Amino acid sequence: MHLRDEPCLFTGMRASDSESVVAAHIGTKGGRGIKGPDKHAIPIANHIHKMMHEHGEAYTMRKMLPDYMLELMMEAYAEKLYAEWDHSIR
């Protein structure tokens, strides 16, 4: 599977002659030019990738992601924290 062949996470569109879908590495703390691991890559439209570089990942995600997806992300994070806590008390 190549992420460039997948639909954009934010818009659902696939690559076309007028817009490409790129593999954007999210969560990089080092800034521009420092790529994170491939397991942290998501398929997004190129213009949204540029927005992430210009305004930051958090701003772009809050602006572009639908509420249900933000809720799913928060639930996944809460489950991760609970699992870590649960293992620490055993």
Buried (B, 14 or more C-beta within 10 A) or exposed (E): EEBEEBBBBBBEEBBEEEBBBBBBBBEBEEEEEEEBEEEEBBBBBBEBBBBBEEEEBEEBBEEBBEEEEEEEEEEEEEEEEEEEEEEEEE
